[in-house]
Amino acid sequence: MKVTLAKFCDYACHIEGGKGALVGMFDTIGGSQFPLIHPTFFMCVELEFEPAEAGKPAKVKLSLIDEDGKELMGVEGEFVVPPAAGYKPATMFQSFRIDGMSFPKPGHYRLDVICQGEPIGEARLYLVQAQPPPGNLSPQ
């Protein structure tokens, strides 16, 4: 098993034909005040499997950690690896909606993709101290 995609985005879904759709991919979030609460984002991963893995159980965990190694949140699940389709390896796309995530401070964060207790992929997320652009109106 290997990770072929690990991304943060504004929106993700599955569309007809088994396709995954990602909108607004990003690796940086700016905020003027911390802790920063991000209203909604998606964590997305795509896994690819070797034909010999078909039918075997797999346990995968996504863990969002800060630069000190503290886990902010985690999602895990177990599944049976799907069979390959002809000559093409089997893939699995998953997206997870995260609402109201609190980031305690600026810095780098990491989404670890862990299978059977071993890291197999990651995505980086950078939180930066930033002032809002001039002329923006505050929400009422």
Sequence and secondary structure as in RCSB ss.txt:
>XXXX:A:sequence
MKVTLAKFCDYACHIEGGKGALVGMFDTIGGSQFPLIHPTFFMCVELEFEPAEAGKPAKVKLSLIDEDGKELMGV
EGEFVVPPAAGYKPATMFQSFRIDGMSFPKPGHYRLDVICQGEPIGEARLYLVQAQPPPGNLSPQ
>XXXX:A:secstr
 EEEEEEEEEEEEEETTTEEEEEEEESEEEESSSSEEEEEEEEEEEEEE GGGTT EEEEEEEEE TTS EEEEE
EEEEE    BTTB EEEEEEEEEEEEEE SSEEEEEEEEETTEEEEEEEEEEEE    TT     
